[in-house]
Amino acid sequence: VQLQASGGGLVQAGGSLRLSCAASGRIYSINGMAWYRQAPGKQREFLASITVQVTNYADSVKGRFVISRDYGKNTVHLQMSSLKPEDTAVYYCNAEVRARLGETYKDYWGQGTQVTVSS
């Protein structure tokens, strides 16, 4: 299973970016998908997650970021608005994947995409 993230880049404060992450490979089903980020010198931080039933957001991004999912394409998106310099980080996608019927779900991570917000 591979997760390929895209959409990062350089944006001015107050701007917007849309991240995407596509899962590929041997996939029977995907439970949750999520986004995390890691700034230099800091621990990886949860941002948002989505399942069929529910979405969750960290307080730091609630109201500014929106997570969505294309179930047919095994893809998750993160629409980021009102970006701040403190949002600068490497953004990682995560997916709970069941590769074959009867197997347990396992966590997979994308390679990360850099988001830089200038002031």
Backbone hydrogen bonds in HBPLUS format (Angstrom, degrees):
<---DONOR---> <-ACCEPTOR-->    atom                        ^
c    i                          cat <-CA-CA->   ^        H-A-AA   ^      H-
h    n   atom  resd res      DA  || num        DHA   H-A  angle D-A-AA Bond
n    s   type  num  typ     dist DA aas  dist angle  dist       angle   num
A0002-GLN N   A0024-SER O   2.89 MM  22  5.31 160.0  1.93 143.9 149.2     1
A0024-SER N   A0002-GLN O   2.85 MM  22  5.31 152.0  1.93 151.9 160.1     2
A0004-GLN N   A0022-ALA O   2.95 MM  18  5.29 162.5  1.98 144.4 148.8     3
A0022-ALA N   A0004-GLN O   3.00 MM  18  5.29 155.9  2.06 138.7 139.2     4
A0006-SER N   A0020-SER O   2.82 MM  14  5.33 148.5  1.92 155.9 158.6     5
A0020-SER N   A0006-SER O   2.91 MM  14  5.33 163.7  1.94 146.8 149.8     6
A0009-GLY N   A0114-GLN O   2.93 MM 105  6.14 114.0  2.38 138.7 156.8     7
A0116-THR N   A0009-GLY O   2.91 MM 107  6.13 169.4  1.92 157.3 157.3     8
A0011-VAL N   A0116-THR O   2.90 MM 105  6.34 157.6  1.95 164.3 171.7     9
A0118-SER N   A0011-VAL O   2.89 MM 107  6.27 154.7  1.95 150.1 157.7    10
A0015-GLY N   A0012-GLN O   2.95 MM   3  5.55 152.9  2.02 142.5 145.1    11
A0013-ALA N   A0118-SER O   2.74 MM 105  5.68 134.9  1.94 171.5 167.4    12
A0014-GLY N   A0083-LEU O   2.69 MM  69  4.86 163.5  1.71 141.7 147.7    13
A0083-LEU N   A0015-GLY O   3.13 MM  68  5.52 173.5  2.14 151.5 152.4    14
A0017-LEU N   A0080-MET O   2.95 MM  63  5.22 149.7  2.04 139.6 148.7    15
A0080-MET N   A0017-LEU O   2.75 MM  63  5.22 171.1  1.76 177.3 176.7    16
A0019-LEU N   A0078-LEU O   2.89 MM  59  4.98 164.0  1.92 142.4 141.7    17
A0078-LEU N   A0019-LEU O   2.85 MM  59  4.98 150.1  1.94 136.9 140.1    18
A0021-CYS N   A0076-VAL O   2.84 MM  55  5.30 133.1  2.06 153.3 165.7    19
A0076-VAL N   A0021-CYS O   2.91 MM  55  5.30 156.2  1.97 147.9 154.9    20
A0023-ALA N   A0074-ASN O   2.92 MM  51  5.48 166.3  1.94 156.7 161.3    21
A0028-TYR N   A0098-ARG O   2.71 MM  70  5.51 152.9  1.78 147.5 156.0    22
A0029-SER N   A0098-ARG O   3.08 MM  69  5.22 153.7  2.15 141.2 146.9    23
A0098-ARG N   A0029-SER O   2.78 MM  69  5.22 172.4  1.78 166.8 165.8    24
A0031-ASN N   A0096-GLU O   2.86 MM  65  5.37 158.8  1.91 155.5 161.5    25
A0096-GLU N   A0032-GLY O   2.94 MM  64  5.46 158.6  1.99 164.2 164.8    26
A0033-MET N   A0050-ILE O   3.07 MM  17  5.52 154.7  2.13 147.7 155.2    27
A0050-ILE N   A0033-MET O   2.83 MM  17  5.52 148.5  1.93 161.2 170.9    28
A0034-ALA N   A0094-ASN O   2.87 MM  60  5.03 155.6  1.93 142.5 145.2    29
A0094-ASN N   A0034-ALA O   2.85 MM  60  5.03 148.0  1.95 145.3 144.9    30
A0035-TRP N   A0048-ALA O   2.85 MM  13  5.42 155.4  1.91 155.1 159.8    31
A0047-LEU N   A0035-TRP O   2.93 MM  12  5.52 150.6  2.01 156.9 150.5    32
A0048-ALA N   A0035-TRP O   3.35 MM  13  5.42 159.0  2.40 137.6 140.9    33
A0036-TYR N   A0092-TYR O   2.78 MM  56  5.11 159.1  1.82 154.7 160.5    34
A0092-TYR N   A0036-TYR O   2.79 MM  56  5.11 158.7  1.83 133.4 140.8    35
A0037-ARG N   A0045-GLU O   2.90 MM   8  5.27 146.9  2.01 140.9 151.7    36
A0045-GLU N   A0037-ARG O   2.67 MM   8  5.27 168.3  1.68 161.4 165.0    37
A0038-GLN N   A0090-VAL O   2.86 MM  52  5.32 146.4  1.97 143.5 154.6    38
A0090-VAL N   A0038-GLN O   3.02 MM  52  5.32 173.3  2.03 135.7 135.4    39
A0042-LYS N   A0039-ALA O   2.98 MM   3  5.38 156.1  2.04 141.0 138.4    40
A0058-ALA N   A0047-LEU O   2.78 MM  11  5.02 151.5  1.86 148.3 145.0    41
A0049-SER N   A0056-ASN O   2.96 MM   7  5.24 149.6  2.05 139.6 145.0    42
A0056-ASN N   A0049-SER O   2.98 MM   7  5.24 155.2  2.04 140.0 144.8    43
A0051-THR N   A0054-VAL O   2.87 MM   3  5.37 156.4  1.93 155.4 163.2    44
A0061-VAL N   A0058-ALA O   3.11 MM   3  5.72 158.1  2.16 116.5 122.3    45
A0062-LYS N   A0058-ALA O   3.06 MM   4  6.08 128.1  2.34 150.0 164.9    46
A0064-ARG N   A0061-VAL O   2.93 MM   3  5.38 161.7  1.96 134.8 138.9    47
A0065-PHE N   A0061-VAL O   2.99 MM   4  5.55 158.5  2.04 164.0 161.1    48
A0081-SER N   A0064-ARG O   3.03 MM  17  5.19 144.5  2.16 131.3 142.2    49
A0066-VAL N   A0079-GLN O   2.84 MM  13  5.08 150.2  1.93 141.4 151.3    50
A0079-GLN N   A0066-VAL O   2.84 MM  13  5.08 164.9  1.87 156.3 153.1    51
A0068-SER N   A0077-HIS O   3.15 MM   9  5.22 157.7  2.20 132.0 135.7    52
A0077-HIS N   A0068-SER O   2.84 MM   9  5.22 167.2  1.86 145.6 148.2    53
A0070-ASP N   A0075-THR O   2.82 MM   5  5.16 163.1  1.85 147.2 153.0    54
A0073-LYS N   A0070-ASP O   3.16 MM   3  5.50 138.9  2.34 104.6 115.3    55
A0075-THR N   A0070-ASP O   3.20 MM   5  5.16 170.1  2.21 142.6 144.7    56
A0087-ASP N   A0084-LYS O   2.86 MM   3  5.36 162.7  1.89 118.2 123.7    57
A0088-THR N   A0085-PRO O   3.08 MM   3  5.67 164.4  2.10 117.8 121.4    58
A0089-ALA N   A0115-VAL O   2.98 MM  26  5.56 147.9  2.09 148.7 158.9    59
A0115-VAL N   A0089-ALA O   2.89 MM  26  5.56 166.0  1.91 165.1 169.7    60
A0091-TYR N   A0113-THR O   2.83 MM  22  5.20 177.1  1.83 144.4 143.4    61
A0113-THR N   A0091-TYR O   2.84 MM  22  5.20 143.8  1.97 135.6 147.3    62
A0110-GLY N   A0093-CYS O   2.96 MM  17  5.23 155.7  2.02 144.5 145.6    63
A0095-ALA N   A0108-TYR O   3.01 MM  13  5.36 152.2  2.09 144.7 150.2    64
A0108-TYR N   A0095-ALA O   2.92 MM  13  5.36 145.7  2.04 150.2 161.0    65
A0097-VAL N   A0106-LYS O   2.79 MM   9  5.31 160.6  1.83 157.1 152.5    66
A0106-LYS N   A0097-VAL O   2.86 MM   9  5.31 156.6  1.91 135.1 140.2    67
A0103-GLU N   A0100-ARG O   3.07 MM   3  5.60 164.5  2.09 134.0 137.6    68
